[in-house]
């Protein structure tokens, strides 16, 4: 209970997208988790890009005082890229630097804030304008790695453009971390990668929080399951690799449910070959029935960085996971009993066949999945950090 002379800290939470109570994107799930934890200890106001207006707090975000939306993301095209070069900002940051959104944040500067929480590097231009207010930068990924790894599979001139963007992002991240009063990471792997590009700011690692389901989902002998936003390039790339290289190594009676939007033309062209059957389910109102019908969750990731929330969600439901070294990057190391890793098509297929043909191996992996999540992803560390907010002198 707060002392009579104390008041709840005032936090402005700046984020590219305001999450709803039923956000399916992994990044939005992390954002919602952060908002919930902070709003139990402070009065939180959210500023995000979106349709203009002042919205009432939504379900799933208790303690939120107000939500302000303004501006929109610039299109991803050649003109925007050239504008980003002129501005000196990475294209991803420039696309989110809306004049309307920056205007909203300037108006919010007139209010009193104890903390500014920048929930993504994309909103750092707005967050850094609040002067002497203590500002925290939350990095969802080691962002420069996204471009470096994407470049590995591309040809010139796309490869050159991605490598140039990697350098611009690394420079920007290094500067942003230096300007922030505090930097938060989702994994120690991300912290180490940002240190490699020259950041000397002391960072804090808070693994994301995931709810453990009351029962175990999945069944031995069920389908394979893929879930991920197909507009996210690493998901499209990884699924394409699976369809082209792995599916043909699996028996024809095996079935894969694919959730996360409609397939791109590129993915559609890859389908229909010999191997496991593909079922494009699109966006679904609930993933629960598919977790129940699945035996193995597949996360074929070749690029990207950071903790993969879709893998955590699968494990929290009791599903064994087959992924790559990129997919398991940043996870605490005792994952071997519930996650199998394969970096070549043959290794990936072998891991799937192991879990679908060896019931004892499947039972062990399924039983360990929820225990692993409970050990490492309870959110206790971030909740503790939030509880310290109200102990500081903000009276």
HELIX and SHEET records of a PDB file:
HELIX    1   1 UNK A   26  UNK A   39  1                                  14    
HELIX    2   2 UNK A   78  UNK A   87  1                                  10    
HELIX    3   3 UNK A   91  UNK A   96  1                                   6    
HELIX    4   4 UNK A   99  UNK A  108  1                                  10    
HELIX    5   5 UNK A  121  UNK A  123  5                                   3    
HELIX    6   6 UNK A  124  UNK A  127  1                                   4    
HELIX    7   7 UNK A  128  UNK A  130  5                                   3    
HELIX    8   8 UNK A  143  UNK A  151  1                                   9    
HELIX    9   9 UNK A  158  UNK A  179  1                                  22    
HELIX   10  10 UNK A  188  UNK A  196  1                                   9    
HELIX   11  11 UNK A  233  UNK A  241  1                                   9    
HELIX   12  12 UNK A  242  UNK A  246  3                                   5    
HELIX   13  13 UNK A  247  UNK A  249  5                                   3    
HELIX   14  14 UNK A  265  UNK A  270  1                                   6    
HELIX   15  15 UNK A  288  UNK A  293  1                                   6    
HELIX   16  16 UNK A  309  UNK A  316  1                                   8    
HELIX   17  17 UNK A  345  UNK A  357  1                                  13    
HELIX   18  18 UNK A  359  UNK A  376  1                                  18    
HELIX   19  19 UNK A  380  UNK A  389  1                                  10    
SHEET    1   A 8 UNK A  53  UNK A  55  0                                        
SHEET    2   A 8 UNK A  64  UNK A  69 -1                                        
SHEET    3   A 8 UNK A  42  UNK A  48  1                                        
SHEET    4   A 8 UNK A   9  UNK A  15  1                                        
SHEET    5   A 8 UNK A 115  UNK A 118  1                                        
SHEET    6   A 8 UNK A 134  UNK A 139  1                                        
SHEET    7   A 8 UNK A 182  UNK A 185  1                                        
SHEET    8   A 8 UNK A 203  UNK A 205  1                                        
SHEET    1   B 6 UNK A 277  UNK A 282  0                                        
SHEET    2   B 6 UNK A 255  UNK A 259  1                                        
SHEET    3   B 6 UNK A 223  UNK A 227  1                                        
SHEET    4   B 6 UNK A 294  UNK A 299  1                                        
SHEET    5   B 6 UNK A 320  UNK A 323  1                                        
SHEET    6   B 6 UNK A 339  UNK A 341  1                                        
END                                                                             
